[in-house]
Amino acid sequence: MKFISFKKDEKLFYGVIENDMIYDLHKLDSNISKTMLEFIKGGSDQLNLAKNVIQENEPFINIKDVELLSPLINPPSVRDAYAFRQHVATARRNRGLEMIAEFDEIPIFYFTNHNAVFGPGNFPVLSKHLGKLDFELECAVVIGKGGRNISVDDADNHVFGFMIMNDFSARLLQMQEMKLNLGPAKGKDFGSSFGPWLVTKDELESYRKTSPDGDRYNLKMKAFVNNIQVSEDSLSNMTWTFAQIIERVSYGVDIFPGDIIGSGTCGTGCFLELNGSKITDNQWLQTNDNISLEIEGLGTLTNKIILDESV
């Protein structure tokens, strides 16, 4: 199933989308949770109710009549990993640095702002964010089952589904603050976008391959800026699997249903890497630019950069 959250008549809803038509799950069955987060917390019981609704009813809301939001608008947390070797190695080489040995020791991650979550559409920034504003082409998982000290062998069972993630980055702010060996913070916390929908694992079964380190998914990844393709990779090229990342994330702490964990930037998946490799010529995002991230099986997430003039 493909889950979406949306706004209609200034009210928030969520549901399942099929062929551009939406099932309003709670309206069709009041036993189904009112919010996406509560639905995820409900586990298999809620999923089974949703399957029954879809089998017994027809969708009745057209996607053209709603405003799409992030599939999960209020995640308990958002973490972002650093899982693609090509991106890490190339970005370091472009800065005159050797590949760091610790990359092969632990799947590192950081926390970003779970209260600055956007979906498709306009993405507002302030003037300082436009200092080398960058996109980052990523995939994210949403945790469906909580846990603590989760092993690699069990970690994939804790994943509810997958969605596209754009980890927007203000590189000038990021570079300044990280000289102090702390962060990233203000270079990242103004917002990430997700969507257009949250896809359950069963929809991606044909792309899945098992490995001793957890499931891998052979999903093509592409990025377009103003309709010009700038990036291409595959999710199967993650050096660290989501299972390995979840094992690391949950070591000594609880993870919760609705937690979002990003893959990190794929190879060629941002201007920082592309500019350094001379693939692009000192290109950064500007106001009115349109950025479309496409992942096979997960759809296309499109944002337009706009200047927030309220400040």
Secondary structure, DSSP 8 states (H G I E B T S, - for coil): -EEEEEEETTEEEEEEEETTEEE-HHHH-TTS-SSHHHHHHTHHHHHHHHHHHHHH----EEGGGSEE--SSSS-S-EEEE---HHHHHHHHHHTT----GGGGT---EEEE-TT-EE-SEEEEE-GGGGTTEE--EEEEEEE-S-EES--HHHHGGGEEEEEEEE--EEHHHHHHHHTTT----TTTTT-EEEEEEEEEGGGGGGGEE--TT--EE--EEEEEETTEEEEEEEGGG-SS-HHHHHHHHTTTSEE-TT-EEE----TT-SHHHHHHTTSSSS--B-TT-EEEEEETTTEEEEEEEEE----
